[in-house]
Amino acid sequence: MTEFTQGIFSTTKNIYKNNKGSILRTVIYTIGHFAIAIIVLMSVADVSFAIALTDAIVEPLANAVWYFLLDKFWASKVKS
């Protein structure tokens, strides 16, 4: 393994270690959002599964980034 690759793995491991709770909540939120978005779009907008799936993936990924940043900010301001 090269020094560069080791650095990437080490950095990723540190990011996960320092943000484990936020990352887990973000993943759970995003999975739920995928399912909800597909159901709502197919029911309300009467679109095909393929279109609903595309929107249900793109939009929640943007929301996941937003939620992660919000959660990190919130956690830094709230004393436990």
C-alpha positions as CSV (number, residue, x, y, z in Angstrom):
1,M,0.0,0.0,0.0
2,T,1.4,3.4,-0.9
3,E,1.8,6.3,1.5
4,F,-0.9,8.2,-0.4
5,T,-3.4,5.3,0.0
6,Q,-2.5,4.8,3.6
7,G,-3.1,8.6,4.1
8,I,-6.6,8.3,2.5
9,F,-7.5,5.3,4.7
10,S,-6.2,6.9,7.8
11,T,-8.0,10.2,7.1
12,T,-11.3,8.3,6.3
13,K,-10.9,6.3,9.5
14,N,-10.4,9.5,11.6
15,I,-13.4,11.2,9.9
16,Y,-15.6,8.2,10.7
17,K,-14.3,7.9,14.3
18,N,-14.9,11.6,15.0
19,N,-18.3,11.7,13.3
20,K,-19.8,8.2,13.9
21,G,-23.0,9.4,15.5
22,S,-23.7,12.1,12.8
23,I,-22.8,9.7,10.0
24,L,-25.1,7.0,11.3
25,R,-28.1,9.4,11.8
26,T,-27.4,10.8,8.3
27,V,-27.4,7.3,6.7
28,I,-30.7,6.3,8.4
29,Y,-32.3,9.6,7.5
30,T,-31.2,9.3,3.9
31,I,-32.5,5.8,3.5
32,G,-35.9,6.8,4.9
33,H,-36.0,9.8,2.6
34,F,-35.4,7.6,-0.4
35,A,-38.4,5.5,0.4
36,I,-40.7,8.4,1.3
37,A,-39.7,10.4,-1.8
38,I,-40.5,7.4,-4.1
39,I,-43.9,6.8,-2.5
40,V,-44.9,10.4,-2.5
41,L,-43.8,11.1,-6.0
42,M,-45.6,8.1,-7.4
43,S,-48.7,8.9,-5.5
44,V,-49.0,12.6,-5.8
45,A,-47.2,13.4,-9.0
46,D,-48.2,10.2,-10.8
47,V,-44.8,9.7,-12.2
48,S,-43.1,6.4,-13.2
49,F,-41.0,4.4,-10.8
50,A,-37.8,5.3,-12.8
51,I,-38.5,9.1,-12.5
52,A,-39.4,8.8,-8.9
53,L,-36.3,6.7,-8.1
54,T,-34.1,9.3,-9.9
55,D,-35.5,12.2,-7.9
56,A,-35.6,10.1,-4.7
57,I,-31.8,9.5,-5.0
58,V,-30.6,13.0,-6.1
59,E,-32.6,15.2,-3.8
60,P,-32.0,13.2,-0.6
61,L,-28.3,13.1,-1.3
62,A,-28.3,16.9,-1.3
63,N,-30.4,16.8,1.9
64,A,-28.0,14.3,3.5
65,V,-25.1,16.7,3.0
66,W,-27.2,19.6,4.5
67,Y,-28.3,17.4,7.4
68,F,-24.8,16.3,8.2
69,L,-23.6,19.9,8.3
70,L,-26.6,21.0,10.3
71,D,-26.1,18.2,12.8
72,K,-22.4,18.9,13.2
73,F,-23.1,22.6,13.8
74,W,-25.9,21.8,16.2
75,A,-23.9,19.3,18.2
76,S,-21.1,21.8,18.5
77,K,-23.4,24.4,20.1
78,V,-25.5,22.1,22.4
79,K,-23.9,20.9,25.6
80,S,-24.8,17.4,26.6
